[in-house]
Amino acid sequence: MDTGTLASLYDFENRKRGSSRQLTVAMKFCLLTITGPGRPATGGADFVFFALATEDLRDDWRRFTLSAADIALLNPNTRTCPIFRSKRDAELTKSIYRRVPVLIEEEPT
């Protein structure tokens, strides 16, 4: 995220019958888009989690953008990306963390 190479991550669940004969219902997969240094994703990366079909990628309720600063706000110690079901969930969580920071922020090693 800090280098702007992550453009999007779209997470899919294989719960819909017939979505893929090669995958079992328990399997998940994602579409990951990474860009190079000549074209950084300066506005952050787009995310959709728990998608069941490609149409879900166009759903404004599900799709949201997180910047490197957002990830640092939400998980300052690990810088891992949290999973949200909707744009509203992501915005609400960011709002909470802006007012009530993480309890223990570890020093980088």
ABEGO torsion letter per residue (X at the ends): XAAGABABBBBBBAABBGABAABBAABBBBBBBBBBAABBBAAEBBBBBGBABAAAAABAAABBBBBAAAAAAABAAAGBBBBBABAAAAAAAAAAAAABBBABBBBBX
